[in-house]
Amino acid sequence: FAYLAVEQGVRLAQERKVGAIVTAPLNKEALNKAGYHYAGHTEMLATLTGVKGSVMLLAHGNMRVSHVSTHVALEDVPKRLTPERLRLVLDLTHEAVLHLGVSEPRIAVAALNPHAGEGGLFGRQDIDVSTPTIAQAVKDGMRVFGPVPGDTVFVKLRAGQYDAVVAMYHDQGHIPVKLLG
């Protein structure tokens, strides 16, 4: 029933009978047991609309947070962080924040590892993947900062230093938005 409701909402939006859809939480286990094999709304909506690349973005006031990965085991998150995926998330986040009325979005990328890897001591993903991808986005004209340690990036977002944050995984991005929203 949950899948069919979302499917109908998408159809109504595509037919321009409604201006938007709002969804409630889905039980992913029940969804999959019913034969609809999606990790969540983002993947389901992408399939229903024919989109090849999608990004989850949560928003509450000035808290705008998109995600590199969403419903995956924590052990799989580092494998999801690729230059291509991070750049897609940056591009779509930039576009979304522009549509939300921010003329020159400042986007911070949250570090995957504590202290952005501390020079490789706690992992190299922030150094080897995020840093060069951020540098290329800046070179291409975007205002992107980071990687910013996850324990401070949301405080800075809330203080208005950034217009959005790209989180590396589900709980990193969801907890601050849900706590404040």
Phi and psi restraints in degrees (value plus and minus 20) as a CYANA .aco file:
   2 ALA   PHI     -82.0   -42.0
   2 ALA   PSI     -64.5   -24.5
   3 TYR   PHI     -81.0   -41.0
   3 TYR   PSI     -66.8   -26.8
   4 LEU   PHI     -82.1   -42.1
   4 LEU   PSI     -55.2   -15.2
   5 ALA   PHI     -85.9   -45.9
   5 ALA   PSI     -64.1   -24.1
   6 VAL   PHI     -85.2   -45.2
   6 VAL   PSI     -63.5   -23.5
   7 GLU   PHI     -78.8   -38.8
   7 GLU   PSI     -63.5   -23.5
   8 GLN   PHI     -86.6   -46.6
   8 GLN   PSI     -59.6   -19.6
   9 GLY   PHI     -80.5   -40.5
   9 GLY   PSI     -62.9   -22.9
  10 VAL   PHI     -82.5   -42.5
  10 VAL   PSI     -65.6   -25.6
  11 ARG   PHI     -79.8   -39.8
  11 ARG   PSI     -64.6   -24.6
  12 LEU   PHI     -83.4   -43.4
  12 LEU   PSI     -58.0   -18.0
  13 ALA   PHI     -87.9   -47.9
  13 ALA   PSI     -62.2   -22.2
  14 GLN   PHI     -85.7   -45.7
  14 GLN   PSI     -50.0   -10.0
  15 GLU   PHI    -103.6   -63.6
  15 GLU   PSI     -19.0    21.0
  16 ARG   PHI      40.2    80.2
  16 ARG   PSI       9.5    49.5
  17 LYS   PHI    -105.9   -65.9
  17 LYS   PSI     -39.6     0.4
  18 VAL   PHI    -153.8  -113.8
  18 VAL   PSI     133.8   173.8
  19 GLY   PHI    -106.7   -66.7
  19 GLY   PSI     -38.2     1.8
  20 ALA   PHI    -187.5  -147.5
  20 ALA   PSI     147.0   187.0
  21 ILE   PHI    -143.2  -103.2
  21 ILE   PSI     130.9   170.9
  22 VAL   PHI    -145.2  -105.2
  22 VAL   PSI     113.6   153.6
  23 THR   PHI    -136.5   -96.5
  23 THR   PSI     135.6   175.6
  24 ALA   PHI    -122.3   -82.3
  24 ALA   PSI     149.4   189.4
  25 PRO   PHI     -77.0   -37.0
  25 PRO   PSI     124.3   164.3
  26 LEU   PHI    -130.1   -90.1
  26 LEU   PSI     123.9   163.9
  27 ASN   PHI    -103.6   -63.6
  27 ASN   PSI      86.5   126.5
  28 LYS   PHI     -83.8   -43.8
  28 LYS   PSI     -55.7   -15.7
  29 GLU   PHI     -84.3   -44.3
  29 GLU   PSI     -66.2   -26.2
  30 ALA   PHI     -84.7   -44.7
  30 ALA   PSI     -60.6   -20.6
  31 LEU   PHI     -78.2   -38.2
  31 LEU   PSI     -66.2   -26.2
  32 ASN   PHI     -90.8   -50.8
  32 ASN   PSI     -58.1   -18.1
  33 LYS   PHI     -84.0   -44.0
  33 LYS   PSI     -47.4    -7.4
  34 ALA   PHI    -101.9   -61.9
  34 ALA   PSI     -21.2    18.8
  35 GLY   PHI      78.6   118.6
  35 GLY   PSI     -15.1    24.9
  36 TYR   PHI    -124.6   -84.6
  36 TYR   PSI      80.5   120.5
  37 HIS   PHI    -111.4   -71.4
  37 HIS   PSI      59.9    99.9
  38 TYR   PHI    -149.0  -109.0
  38 TYR   PSI     125.2   165.2
  39 ALA   PHI     -95.4   -55.4
  39 ALA   PSI     -41.8    -1.8
  40 GLY   PHI     155.7   195.7
  40 GLY   PSI    -188.7  -148.7
  41 HIS   PHI     -78.2   -38.2
  41 HIS   PSI     -63.8   -23.8
  42 THR   PHI     -77.2   -37.2
  42 THR   PSI     -68.6   -28.6
  43 GLU   PHI     -89.0   -49.0
  43 GLU   PSI     -58.2   -18.2
  44 MET   PHI     -84.0   -44.0
  44 MET   PSI     -67.5   -27.5
  45 LEU   PHI     -84.1   -44.1
  45 LEU   PSI     -57.0   -17.0
  46 ALA   PHI     -82.3   -42.3
  46 ALA   PSI     -65.5   -25.5
  47 THR   PHI     -84.4   -44.4
  47 THR   PSI     -66.3   -26.3
  48 LEU   PHI     -84.5   -44.5
  48 LEU   PSI     -45.7    -5.7
  49 THR   PHI    -123.7   -83.7
  49 THR   PSI     -22.8    17.2
  50 GLY   PHI      57.0    97.0
  50 GLY   PSI      -1.3    38.7
  51 VAL   PHI    -102.7   -62.7
  51 VAL   PSI     117.0   157.0
  52 LYS   PHI    -110.4   -70.4
  52 LYS   PSI     -52.4   -12.4
  53 GLY   PHI    -143.7  -103.7
  53 GLY   PSI     108.0   148.0
  54 SER   PHI    -156.8  -116.8
  54 SER   PSI     141.2   181.2
  55 VAL   PHI    -162.3  -122.3
  55 VAL   PSI     117.9   157.9
  56 MET   PHI    -104.9   -64.9
  56 MET   PSI     111.5   151.5
  57 LEU   PHI    -151.8  -111.8
  57 LEU   PSI     103.9   143.9
  58 LEU   PHI    -120.3   -80.3
  58 LEU   PSI     125.1   165.1
  59 ALA   PHI    -161.5  -121.5
  59 ALA   PSI     116.8   156.8
  60 HIS   PHI    -170.8  -130.8
  60 HIS   PSI      89.8   129.8
  61 GLY   PHI      38.9    78.9
  61 GLY   PSI    -148.8  -108.8
  62 ASN   PHI    -107.1   -67.1
  62 ASN   PSI     -14.7    25.3
  63 MET   PHI    -107.8   -67.8
  63 MET   PSI      81.4   121.4
  64 ARG   PHI    -140.2  -100.2
  64 ARG   PSI      97.1   137.1
  65 VAL   PHI    -153.3  -113.3
  65 VAL   PSI     101.8   141.8
  66 SER   PHI    -126.7   -86.7
  66 SER   PSI     150.6   190.6
  67 HIS   PHI    -152.7  -112.7
  67 HIS   PSI     114.5   154.5
  68 VAL   PHI     -91.6   -51.6
  68 VAL   PSI     -63.8   -23.8
  69 SER   PHI    -152.0  -112.0
  69 SER   PSI     137.0   177.0
  70 THR   PHI    -145.3  -105.3
  70 THR   PSI    -113.7   -73.7
  71 HIS   PHI    -110.5   -70.5
  71 HIS   PSI      54.9    94.9
  72 VAL   PHI    -156.9  -116.9
  72 VAL   PSI     136.7   176.7
  73 ALA   PHI     -82.8   -42.8
  73 ALA   PSI     125.5   165.5
  74 LEU   PHI     -76.0   -36.0
  74 LEU   PSI     -55.2   -15.2
  75 GLU   PHI     -85.5   -45.5
  75 GLU   PSI     -40.0     0.0
  76 ASP   PHI    -112.6   -72.6
  76 ASP   PSI     -30.3     9.7
  77 VAL   PHI     -77.6   -37.6
  77 VAL   PSI     -67.9   -27.9
  78 PRO   PHI     -77.7   -37.7
  78 PRO   PSI     -52.7   -12.7
  79 LYS   PHI     -90.5   -50.5
  79 LYS   PSI     -44.9    -4.9
  80 ARG   PHI     -99.2   -59.2
  80 ARG   PSI     -39.8     0.2
  81 LEU   PHI    -102.9   -62.9
  81 LEU   PSI      78.1   118.1
  82 THR   PHI    -142.7  -102.7
  82 THR   PSI     139.5   179.5
  83 PRO   PHI     -77.2   -37.2
  83 PRO   PSI     -58.4   -18.4
  84 GLU   PHI     -87.1   -47.1
  84 GLU   PSI     -64.3   -24.3
  85 ARG   PHI     -87.3   -47.3
  85 ARG   PSI     -65.0   -25.0
  86 LEU   PHI     -81.4   -41.4
  86 LEU   PSI     -61.2   -21.2
  87 ARG   PHI     -86.1   -46.1
  87 ARG   PSI     -60.4   -20.4
  88 LEU   PHI     -79.8   -39.8
  88 LEU   PSI     -64.9   -24.9
  89 VAL   PHI     -83.3   -43.3
  89 VAL   PSI     -62.1   -22.1
  90 LEU   PHI     -81.2   -41.2
  90 LEU   PSI     -67.2   -27.2
  91 ASP   PHI     -82.4   -42.4
  91 ASP   PSI     -65.9   -25.9
  92 LEU   PHI     -91.1   -51.1
  92 LEU   PSI     -54.2   -14.2
  93 THR   PHI     -85.4   -45.4
  93 THR   PSI     -65.2   -25.2
  94 HIS   PHI     -76.9   -36.9
  94 HIS   PSI     -68.1   -28.1
  95 GLU   PHI     -82.5   -42.5
  95 GLU   PSI     -63.4   -23.4
  96 ALA   PHI     -84.4   -44.4
  96 ALA   PSI     -62.6   -22.6
  97 VAL   PHI     -88.7   -48.7
  97 VAL   PSI     -54.5   -14.5
  98 LEU   PHI     -79.1   -39.1
  98 LEU   PSI     -65.1   -25.1
  99 HIS   PHI     -86.9   -46.9
  99 HIS   PSI     -41.0    -1.0
 100 LEU   PHI    -105.6   -65.6
 100 LEU   PSI     -16.3    23.7
 101 GLY   PHI      80.2   120.2
 101 GLY   PSI     -11.7    28.3
 102 VAL   PHI    -115.1   -75.1
 102 VAL   PSI      97.0   137.0
 103 SER   PHI     -93.5   -53.5
 103 SER   PSI     -51.4   -11.4
 104 GLU   PHI    -156.0  -116.0
 104 GLU   PSI      59.9    99.9
 105 PRO   PHI     -79.6   -39.6
 105 PRO   PSI     116.7   156.7
 106 ARG   PHI    -125.5   -85.5
 106 ARG   PSI      94.4   134.4
 107 ILE   PHI    -134.7   -94.7
 107 ILE   PSI     105.6   145.6
 108 ALA   PHI    -119.6   -79.6
 108 ALA   PSI     123.2   163.2
 109 VAL   PHI    -124.3   -84.3
 109 VAL   PSI     100.2   140.2
 110 ALA   PHI     -91.2   -51.2
 110 ALA   PSI     119.7   159.7
 111 ALA   PHI     -89.2   -49.2
 111 ALA   PSI     128.6   168.6
 112 LEU   PHI     -97.3   -57.3
 112 LEU   PSI     -62.3   -22.3
 113 ASN   PHI    -122.2   -82.2
 113 ASN   PSI     137.4   177.4
 114 PRO   PHI     -74.5   -34.5
 114 PRO   PSI     115.7   155.7
 115 HIS   PHI      36.3    76.3
 115 HIS   PSI      11.8    51.8
 116 ALA   PHI      35.9    75.9
 116 ALA   PSI      12.3    52.3
 117 GLY   PHI      72.1   112.1
 117 GLY   PSI     -31.3     8.7
 118 GLU   PHI      27.3    67.3
 118 GLU   PSI      36.7    76.7
 119 GLY   PHI      46.8    86.8
 119 GLY   PSI       2.6    42.6
 120 GLY   PHI      79.5   119.5
 120 GLY   PSI     -28.9    11.1
 121 LEU   PHI     -83.4   -43.4
 121 LEU   PSI     -55.3   -15.3
 122 PHE   PHI    -134.0   -94.0
 122 PHE   PSI       7.9    47.9
 123 GLY   PHI     100.2   140.2
 123 GLY   PSI     133.6   173.6
 124 ARG   PHI    -130.2   -90.2
 124 ARG   PSI     -22.9    17.1
 125 GLN   PHI     -79.0   -39.0
 125 GLN   PSI     -61.1   -21.1
 126 ASP   PHI     -85.2   -45.2
 126 ASP   PSI     -54.7   -14.7
 127 ILE   PHI     -99.7   -59.7
 127 ILE   PSI     -67.3   -27.3
 128 ASP   PHI    -104.2   -64.2
 128 ASP   PSI     -48.4    -8.4
 129 VAL   PHI    -131.0   -91.0
 129 VAL   PSI     -77.3   -37.3
 130 SER   PHI     -87.0   -47.0
 130 SER   PSI     -68.0   -28.0
 131 THR   PHI     -78.4   -38.4
 131 THR   PSI     -70.5   -30.5
 132 PRO   PHI     -87.4   -47.4
 132 PRO   PSI     -51.8   -11.8
 133 THR   PHI     -88.3   -48.3
 133 THR   PSI     -61.6   -21.6
 134 ILE   PHI     -82.8   -42.8
 134 ILE   PSI     -64.6   -24.6
 135 ALA   PHI     -78.9   -38.9
 135 ALA   PSI     -60.5   -20.5
 136 GLN   PHI     -87.7   -47.7
 136 GLN   PSI     -59.6   -19.6
 137 ALA   PHI     -82.7   -42.7
 137 ALA   PSI     -60.9   -20.9
 138 VAL   PHI     -83.5   -43.5
 138 VAL   PSI     -65.3   -25.3
 139 LYS   PHI     -78.9   -38.9
 139 LYS   PSI     -53.2   -13.2
 140 ASP   PHI    -102.3   -62.3
 140 ASP   PSI     -17.3    22.7
 141 GLY   PHI      83.4   123.4
 141 GLY   PSI     -17.9    22.1
 142 MET   PHI    -107.7   -67.7
 142 MET   PSI     133.0   173.0
 143 ARG   PHI    -117.8   -77.8
 143 ARG   PSI      69.7   109.7
 144 VAL   PHI    -141.2  -101.2
 144 VAL   PSI     119.2   159.2
 145 PHE   PHI    -147.4  -107.4
 145 PHE   PSI     126.2   166.2
 146 GLY   PHI     109.0   149.0
 146 GLY   PSI    -188.2  -148.2
 147 PRO   PHI     -88.3   -48.3
 147 PRO   PSI     115.7   155.7
 148 VAL   PHI    -121.2   -81.2
 148 VAL   PSI     109.9   149.9
 149 PRO   PHI     -70.3   -30.3
 149 PRO   PSI     117.5   157.5
 150 GLY   PHI     -81.6   -41.6
 150 GLY   PSI     -42.2    -2.2
 151 ASP   PHI    -102.5   -62.5
 151 ASP   PSI     -25.2    14.8
 152 THR   PHI    -146.8  -106.8
 152 THR   PSI     -37.6     2.4
 153 VAL   PHI     -82.8   -42.8
 153 VAL   PSI     -55.9   -15.9
 154 PHE   PHI     -98.8   -58.8
 154 PHE   PSI     -48.2    -8.2
 155 VAL   PHI     -83.4   -43.4
 155 VAL   PSI     -62.6   -22.6
 156 LYS   PHI     -87.8   -47.8
 156 LYS   PSI     -57.1   -17.1
 157 LEU   PHI     -83.0   -43.0
 157 LEU   PSI     -68.1   -28.1
 158 ARG   PHI     -81.2   -41.2
 158 ARG   PSI     -53.2   -13.2
 159 ALA   PHI     -98.7   -58.7
 159 ALA   PSI     -25.3    14.7
 160 GLY   PHI      71.8   111.8
 160 GLY   PSI     -10.4    29.6
 161 GLN   PHI     -91.4   -51.4
 161 GLN   PSI     -46.3    -6.3
 162 TYR   PHI    -149.8  -109.8
 162 TYR   PSI     141.0   181.0
 163 ASP   PHI    -120.1   -80.1
 163 ASP   PSI     -36.7     3.3
 164 ALA   PHI    -181.3  -141.3
 164 ALA   PSI     139.2   179.2
 165 VAL   PHI    -148.2  -108.2
 165 VAL   PSI     118.3   158.3
 166 VAL   PHI    -116.4   -76.4
 166 VAL   PSI      93.3   133.3
 167 ALA   PHI    -110.1   -70.1
 167 ALA   PSI     133.5   173.5
 168 MET   PHI    -103.2   -63.2
 168 MET   PSI     -49.1    -9.1
 169 TYR   PHI    -171.8  -131.8
 169 TYR   PSI     147.8   187.8
 170 HIS   PHI     -66.3   -26.3
 170 HIS   PSI     -84.2   -44.2
 171 ASP   PHI     -88.5   -48.5
 171 ASP   PSI     -52.0   -12.0
 172 GLN   PHI     -77.8   -37.8
 172 GLN   PSI     -60.2   -20.2
 173 GLY   PHI    -110.1   -70.1
 173 GLY   PSI     -53.6   -13.6
 174 HIS   PHI     -94.3   -54.3
 174 HIS   PSI     -60.3   -20.3
 175 ILE   PHI     -77.9   -37.9
 175 ILE   PSI     -70.9   -30.9
 176 PRO   PHI     -84.9   -44.9
 176 PRO   PSI     -57.2   -17.2
 177 VAL   PHI     -88.9   -48.9
 177 VAL   PSI     -64.0   -24.0
 178 LYS   PHI     -90.5   -50.5
 178 LYS   PSI     -54.2   -14.2
 179 LEU   PHI     -83.2   -43.2
 179 LEU   PSI     -63.0   -23.0
 180 LEU   PHI    -109.6   -69.6
 180 LEU   PSI     -37.8     2.2
